[in-house]
Amino acid sequence: MRKERRRRTKQWVSAALLMLALTLVLAACGGGQKGETEGEPAAAGADDKVNIVTTIAQIAEPLSVIGGDKVNVQSLMGPGVDPHLYNATQGDIRKLEESDIVFYSGLHLEGNMTEIFEQIGKNKPVLAIAEATPEDRLLKDEGGAVDPHIWFDIDLWKGALEAATEELKKHSPGNAEYFEANKVKYFEQLDELKAEAADKMARIPDEKRVLVTAHDAFGYFGRAYNMKVIGLQGLSTEDEVSLADIDGTIKLLLEYRIPAVFVESSINKNTINAVIEGAASKGLTVKLGGELFSDAMGEAGTTEGTYIGMYRHNVETIYHALTGEGE
């Protein structure tokens, strides 16, 4: 309890210092960008690049495709970074303040940055794109918390990117047709990816359609492809993993005779290793099926550093581990 109180106090102090830094930055910049009317961001001309800052790469990379050569896109969180626990740096605040538009996922994914977004939003467009998702399409845990990992449902993520594109069009109306054309082409690729993933997942035998991961980030993926999903941690990586969680997961592995479990690129691997060892002690050999990308994508410049490449990597990794094909 004392450890938890100290952790919360440390987070509060850190947030307070960053908010002070943000206030000073905004004051130094006069509360607006050069050439703006107070309270109204200047619309970019047809020849101007729109400076976009996002939190996660799952937003940044698709928008770099949709925006093409009319935008500059920066993501605050790179490979291996956990957005649930992320605290903005003073450098991040400077990037946010110097941007034209800020896009974040929302639904409490970047919970430690909420107040910063509220402050930045007083001077420019700041949009939580996942919050465009219809309420009845959102998943919730037993306590009523919304699952923020909607990028694993391609249709829902298209809706979020649609909201971002519309905001981009408003900011740069001279490039609206260009953005729309790029979006249409990109969405066609996403539709192809969805069909490919559905075909692949459908070939996993029913009795093996159980996805065990480090934390509960794959609920939308499971719903989309009719798979049972078990996450050792809850929706947020702030949640604690208990011995009961580990024991319960081992019992399910024994019940369903699941051949593989998965680690995540942004999550500590110790709990998954504990599950593998626990299953072995009960006479069941469970292999490590591979590393999945959940809250973060791969390195920029790699296939897995794109949304499509990251998604396809996960599909292939899950398919091969649960079917044993390609070994």
C-alpha positions in Angstrom: 0.0 0.0 0.0 2.8 2.4 0.9 4.6 1.5 -2.3 1.5 2.3 -4.3 1.1 5.6 -2.5 4.7 6.6 -3.2 4.2 5.7 -6.9 1.1 7.8 -7.2 2.8 10.7 -5.4 5.7 10.5 -7.7 3.4 10.5 -10.8 1.5 13.5 -9.3 4.7 15.5 -8.7 6.0 14.7 -12.2 2.7 15.7 -13.8 2.7 19.0 -11.8 6.2 19.9 -12.9 5.3 19.2 -16.6 2.1 21.2 -16.4 4.2 24.1 -15.0 6.6 23.7 -17.9 3.7 23.6 -20.4 2.3 26.8 -18.9 5.6 28.6 -19.3 6.0 27.3 -22.9 2.5 28.5 -23.9 3.1 31.9 -22.2 6.4 32.3 -24.0 4.8 31.7 -27.3 2.0 34.1 -26.7 -0.7 31.4 -26.6 -0.7 31.1 -30.4 1.4 30.6 -33.5 2.7 33.4 -35.7 0.0 34.7 -38.0 -2.9 33.4 -36.0 -5.9 35.3 -34.7 -6.1 34.7 -31.0 -8.0 31.5 -30.3 -8.1 30.4 -33.9 -5.3 28.2 -35.5 -4.2 29.4 -38.9 -5.4 27.1 -41.7 -2.5 25.7 -43.7 -2.3 26.7 -47.4 -2.3 24.2 -50.2 1.5 24.4 -50.4 2.2 24.3 -46.7 3.0 21.1 -44.8 0.9 20.4 -41.8 2.9 19.6 -38.7 1.2 16.7 -37.0 2.2 15.2 -33.6 0.7 11.9 -32.4 1.2 9.8 -29.3 1.4 6.3 -30.8 2.9 5.1 -34.1 -0.4 3.3 -34.9 -1.7 6.8 -35.6 1.4 8.4 -37.0 2.3 5.9 -39.7 -1.2 5.7 -41.3 -1.5 9.5 -41.3 1.9 9.8 -43.0 0.4 7.7 -45.8 -2.8 9.6 -45.9 -1.1 13.0 -45.6 1.6 12.1 -48.1 4.0 15.0 -48.9 1.6 17.5 -47.5 2.3 16.7 -43.9 5.2 16.2 -41.4 4.3 13.6 -38.8 6.0 12.9 -35.5 5.1 10.2 -32.9 6.1 10.8 -29.3 6.2 7.1 -28.4 8.5 4.7 -30.3 9.0 1.0 -30.4 8.8 -0.8 -27.0 7.2 2.2 -25.3 4.1 1.5 -23.1 1.5 4.3 -23.6 -0.3 3.3 -20.4 2.6 4.3 -18.3 4.1 7.0 -20.5 4.8 10.4 -18.9 5.5 13.3 -21.3 8.9 15.0 -21.2 9.6 18.7 -21.6 10.8 17.9 -25.1 7.4 16.3 -25.8 5.6 19.4 -24.6 7.7 21.5 -26.9 6.8 19.3 -29.9 3.1 19.4 -29.0 3.2 23.2 -28.7 5.0 23.6 -32.0 2.6 21.3 -33.9 -0.4 22.4 -36.0 -2.6 19.4 -35.0 -2.3 16.8 -32.2 -3.8 13.4 -32.5 -3.9 10.9 -29.7 -5.8 7.6 -29.2 -7.8 8.4 -26.1 -10.2 6.1 -24.2 -7.6 6.5 -21.4 -4.8 4.8 -23.3 -2.5 7.7 -22.6 -3.9 8.4 -19.1 -0.9 10.3 -17.7 -1.2 12.9 -20.5 -4.8 13.9 -20.2 -4.2 17.3 -18.5 -1.5 18.2 -21.1 -3.9 17.5 -23.9 -6.5 19.7 -22.3 -4.1 22.6 -22.0 -2.7 22.2 -25.6 -6.3 22.0 -26.9 -6.9 25.6 -25.8 -4.7 26.8 -28.6 -5.0 24.2 -31.5 -6.9 21.1 -32.7 -6.3 18.2 -30.3 -8.3 15.1 -31.2 -8.7 11.7 -29.4 -9.4 9.7 -32.6 -10.5 6.4 -30.9 -13.3 8.3 -29.2 -15.0 8.5 -32.5 -15.9 4.8 -32.0 -19.6 4.2 -31.5 -20.3 3.3 -27.8 -21.9 0.0 -28.7 -18.8 -1.1 -30.5 -16.5 -0.6 -27.5 -15.4 -3.5 -25.2 -15.4 -3.1 -21.5 -13.9 -5.2 -18.7 -15.8 -6.5 -15.7 -15.3 -3.2 -13.8 -16.7 -1.2 -16.7 -13.4 0.2 -18.0 -13.3 0.7 -21.7 -10.7 -1.3 -23.7 -8.7 1.3 -25.6 -6.9 -1.1 -28.0 -9.3 -0.5 -30.9 -6.6 -0.7 -33.6 -6.9 -4.5 -33.5 -10.3 -4.2 -35.1 -9.5 -2.9 -38.6 -13.0 -1.5 -39.2 -12.9 0.5 -35.9 -9.4 1.8 -36.7 -10.6 2.9 -40.1 -13.3 5.0 -38.3 -10.7 6.6 -36.0 -8.4 7.4 -39.0 -11.5 8.8 -40.8 -12.0 11.2 -37.9 -8.3 12.2 -38.1 -8.6 12.7 -41.9 -11.6 15.0 -41.6 -9.8 17.1 -39.0 -6.8 17.3 -41.4 -9.1 18.5 -44.2 -10.5 21.2 -42.0 -7.1 22.5 -41.2 -5.8 22.3 -44.8 -8.9 22.6 -47.1 -6.7 23.2 -50.1 -5.4 19.6 -49.8 -8.8 18.0 -48.9 -9.2 16.1 -52.1 -5.6 14.9 -51.9 -6.1 13.6 -48.4 -9.4 11.9 -49.4 -7.8 10.1 -52.4 -4.9 8.8 -50.3 -7.3 7.7 -47.5 -9.5 5.8 -50.0 -6.4 4.0 -51.4 -5.1 3.2 -47.9 -8.5 1.9 -46.7 -8.5 -0.5 -49.7 -5.3 -1.9 -48.4 -6.8 -2.3 -44.9 -9.8 -4.1 -46.4 -7.4 -6.5 -48.1 -5.5 -7.0 -44.8 -8.8 -7.7 -43.0 -9.8 -10.4 -45.5 -6.3 -12.0 -45.4 -6.4 -12.0 -41.6 -9.9 -13.5 -41.4 -8.9 -16.3 -43.8 -5.8 -17.1 -41.9 -7.4 -17.1 -38.4 -10.3 -19.3 -39.7 -7.8 -22.0 -40.5 -6.9 -22.4 -36.8 -8.7 -25.4 -35.4 -11.6 -24.5 -33.0 -10.0 -26.2 -30.0 -6.8 -24.2 -30.4 -8.4 -20.8 -30.9 -7.2 -19.4 -27.6 -4.8 -16.4 -27.5 -2.8 -16.0 -24.2 -0.8 -12.8 -23.9 0.9 -10.7 -21.3 -1.9 -8.1 -21.0 -5.4 -7.8 -22.2 -4.7 -5.9 -25.4 -6.2 -8.3 -27.9 -9.9 -8.2 -27.1 -10.9 -6.5 -30.3 -8.7 -8.9 -32.3 -10.4 -11.9 -30.6 -13.9 -10.5 -31.3 -13.0 -9.9 -34.9 -11.7 -13.4 -35.5 -13.8 -15.5 -33.0 -10.9 -16.3 -30.6 -10.9 -16.6 -26.9 -8.4 -14.1 -25.5 -6.6 -14.3 -22.1 -4.5 -11.5 -20.8 -2.5 -11.9 -17.6 -2.7 -8.2 -16.8 -5.9 -6.2 -17.3 -6.6 -3.6 -19.9 -3.8 -1.3 -18.5 -0.3 -2.4 -17.7 -0.7 -0.6 -14.4 -2.8 -3.5 -13.3 -1.1 -6.0 -11.0 -0.6 -9.7 -11.9 -1.3 -12.0 -9.0 -0.4 -15.6 -8.4 -4.2 -16.4 -8.8 -4.0 -14.9 -12.4 -1.1 -17.1 -13.3 -2.6 -20.2 -11.8 -5.9 -19.5 -13.5 -4.2 -19.1 -16.9 -2.3 -22.4 -16.3 -5.6 -24.2 -15.6 -7.0 -22.9 -18.9 -3.9 -24.0 -20.8 -4.4 -27.5 -19.3 -8.1 -27.5 -20.1 -7.7 -26.5 -23.7 -4.3 -28.0 -24.3 -3.1 -24.8 -25.8 0.3 -25.2 -27.5 1.7 -21.7 -27.3 1.5 -18.4 -25.4 2.8 -15.0 -26.5 4.9 -12.1 -25.2 4.5 -8.5 -26.2 7.1 -6.1 -27.5 6.3 -3.4 -24.9 5.6 -5.7 -21.9 7.8 -7.5 -19.3 8.2 -11.1 -20.3 8.5 -12.5 -16.7 4.8 -13.3 -16.2 4.5 -15.3 -19.5 7.6 -17.2 -18.6 6.1 -18.0 -15.2 3.0 -19.4 -17.0 5.2 -21.6 -19.3 7.1 -22.9 -16.3 3.9 -23.5 -14.3 2.3 -25.5 -17.2 5.5 -27.6 -17.5 5.3 -28.5 -13.8 1.8 -29.8 -14.5 3.0 -32.0 -17.4 2.0 -29.7 -20.3 4.7 -28.4 -22.7 3.7 -24.9 -23.8 6.1 -23.1 -26.1 6.7 -19.4 -26.5 4.8 -18.7 -29.7 6.6 -15.5 -30.5 6.5 -11.8 -29.9 3.4 -9.8 -30.7 3.1 -6.0 -31.2 0.4 -4.7 -29.0 0.7 -1.1 -27.6 3.7 -0.3 -29.7 4.8 -1.1 -33.3 8.2 -2.1 -34.7 11.2 0.1 -35.6 10.6 2.9 -38.1 11.8 1.8 -41.5 10.9 -1.8 -41.0 7.8 -3.7 -42.2 6.7 -4.1 -38.6 7.1 -0.3 -38.2 3.9 0.1 -40.3 0.4 -0.5 -39.2 -0.2 -3.0 -41.9 3.1 -4.8 -41.4 2.6 -4.9 -37.6 -0.9 -6.4 -38.0 0.2 -8.9 -40.6 3.2 -10.0 -38.4 0.8 -10.6 -35.5 -1.6 -12.7 -37.6 1.3 -14.8 -39.1 2.9 -15.3 -35.7 -0.4 -16.4 -34.0 -1.3 -18.7 -36.9 2.0 -20.5 -37.1 2.3 -20.9 -33.3 -1.2 -22.3 -32.8 -1.3 -24.6 -35.9 2.3 -25.7 -35.9 2.6 -25.0 -39.6 5.8 -23.6 -40.9 7.9 -25.0 -38.1 
